[in-house]
Amino acid sequence: MKTTFREEDGKFIVTLEGRLDTTASEQTAKELEVLNDCTGHDILIDCSRLEYISSSGLRILLNIRKYAGAVGSKVIIKNMRDDIRKVFDMTGFSNIFIIQNDL
């Protein structure tokens, strides 16, 4: 699992690449802790290179949304593959995240 993070145009942009499974979730959660203080920044999560997400990966995204919502920031998930989108639809995450697809 590879995670890249940058700030651009007043947003925090995160790119997730690979498999966000139980094995990768602990390290990924640590890498994304910086987003817990996102005051004044919306968060854009690019999933175009995300191959798989497990329940522990979903929990990480939910935690990001919790912190962002507490300070009035939005979390936008972009470019999900169809199989990842199905996971979001089945779990109800499609209803709690802003989802955009440019693919």
C-alpha positions as MATLAB code, in Angstrom:
seq = 'MKTTFREEDGKFIVTLEGRLDTTASEQTAKELEVLNDCTGHDILIDCSRLEYISSSGLRILLNIRKYAGAVGSKVIIKNMRDDIRKVFDMTGFSNIFIIQNDL';
ca = [
       0.000    0.000    0.000;
       1.379    3.355   -1.007;
      -0.024    6.622    0.290;
       0.969   10.033   -1.022;
      -0.101   13.314    0.503;
       0.146   16.881   -0.735;
      -1.494   20.250   -0.256;
      -2.829   21.963   -3.365;
      -5.274   24.845   -3.910;
      -6.271   24.884   -0.242;
      -7.039   21.158   -0.171;
      -5.257   18.164    1.239;
      -4.959   15.580   -1.528;
      -4.323   11.940   -0.690;
      -3.643    9.255   -3.280;
      -4.177    5.645   -2.239;
      -2.399    3.011   -4.298;
      -2.581   -0.758   -3.886;
      -4.521   -2.798   -1.359;
      -5.893   -1.099    1.747;
      -6.388   -4.298    3.691;
      -5.918   -5.314    7.306;
      -2.180   -5.752    6.840;
      -1.710   -2.238    5.425;
      -4.278   -0.442    7.562;
      -2.168    0.200   10.656;
       0.633    1.896    8.721;
      -1.807    3.764    6.485;
      -3.727    5.059    9.498;
      -0.487    6.415   10.976;
       0.446    8.080    7.690;
      -2.943    9.763    7.461;
      -3.079   11.017   11.055;
      -1.892   14.376    9.714;
      -5.422   14.798    8.321;
      -6.871   14.860   11.829;
      -5.999   18.567   11.905;
      -7.517   19.669    8.610;
      -9.069   22.921    9.789;
      -9.647   25.159    6.791;
      -8.887   22.402    4.271;
     -11.157   20.013    2.464;
      -9.738   16.545    1.866;
      -9.720   14.916   -1.543;
      -8.949   11.192   -1.606;
      -7.967    9.877   -5.033;
      -8.786    6.175   -5.308;
      -7.925    5.708   -8.992;
      -5.051    3.388   -8.017;
      -6.775    1.694   -5.091;
      -7.175   -2.003   -5.912;
      -8.980   -3.237   -2.800;
     -10.400   -1.912    0.459;
     -11.261   -3.974    3.539;
     -13.395   -3.051    6.521;
     -10.279   -1.774    8.307;
      -9.621    0.513    5.323;
     -13.194    1.767    5.437;
     -12.732    2.486    9.129;
      -9.736    4.714    8.307;
     -11.821    6.723    5.840;
     -14.663    7.010    8.333;
     -12.231    8.311   10.947;
     -10.938   10.933    8.498;
     -14.509   12.033    7.829;
     -15.229   12.258   11.558;
     -12.324   14.633   12.195;
     -13.017   16.657    9.049;
     -16.695   17.056    9.847;
     -15.894   18.245   13.356;
     -14.041   21.268   11.922;
     -16.377   21.926    8.984;
     -14.207   20.353    6.279;
     -15.474   18.062    3.529;
     -14.071   14.716    2.435;
     -14.353   14.018   -1.278;
     -13.583   10.575   -2.663;
     -12.612   10.589   -6.342;
     -12.072    8.101   -9.109;
     -13.178    4.845   -7.507;
     -13.079    1.720   -9.605;
     -16.410   -0.079   -9.996;
     -15.522   -2.832   -7.517;
     -14.522   -0.304   -4.845;
     -17.710    1.686   -5.524;
     -19.751   -1.490   -4.968;
     -18.175   -1.879   -1.519;
     -19.137    1.727   -0.724;
     -22.685    1.133   -1.966;
     -23.113   -2.114    0.014;
     -21.819   -0.591    3.247;
     -23.734    2.688    2.950;
     -20.542    4.717    2.669;
     -21.836    6.154   -0.621;
     -24.406    8.038    1.460;
     -21.925    9.619    3.880;
     -19.116   10.664    1.517;
     -19.068   13.033   -1.428;
     -18.118   10.842   -4.378;
     -16.879   12.132   -7.729;
     -15.656   10.121  -10.676;
     -13.534   11.597  -13.444;
     -12.556    8.225  -14.910;
];
